[in-house]
Amino acid sequence: MPRECICDGPLRYAPVARAVADAVRDMEKLADARAVVGGAVQNGKCTIKQLADELAAGPMRRSALLRTVLAEVADGVRSAAEGDFRALVKRSDLPLPMFNARLFVDGVLLAIVDAWWPEASVAVEIDSREWHLSPADWENTMRRHGRLIAAGISVIHVSPRQIRTEPDLVVGYINDALRRGRPVEGVITMPAAA
């Protein structure tokens, strides 16, 4: 049992990081583990450090998925689709990008991009229906795309389904963009927020 708990009247709850770690230890599929860990971190329910502390303090048994996903999250991956994309990049001849890099121009945040190759100024955005279906979300995506293009950045949009079903096409698009790309002056890159 965790030393600390959250009380709500007579009910006692484990801290979020402990609940996430325990849940992932009972999972069989990497995609499910990515979704749970990515959701907790992306929504600010717990930090990467809290999850790493739970991993270190918990049992080694059935911790392989949690270790794998935490390694991805430490690289900046924040969703199951980004985890699939990272795996695709690692299987290919592509260099590993920065994940969820924060791009700044003149000290102002331009965008947070899903994958970023600063040496070529190439960004990949993984656009799922889940996050881009509403009119407001679509408009925000278009605004971000416009800002990136105006700054001289090449943007490639792919869907989670394309990553799974058309990996060669996705890798080909990125290879072509990287070959043609060059650094854009004035764009400052910061790693993903922890």
Summary of the structure (lengths in Angstrom):
residues: 194
radius of gyration: 18.4
end to end distance: 26.7
largest distance: 62.1
contacts: 572
relative contact order: 0.13
helix: 49%
strand: 20%
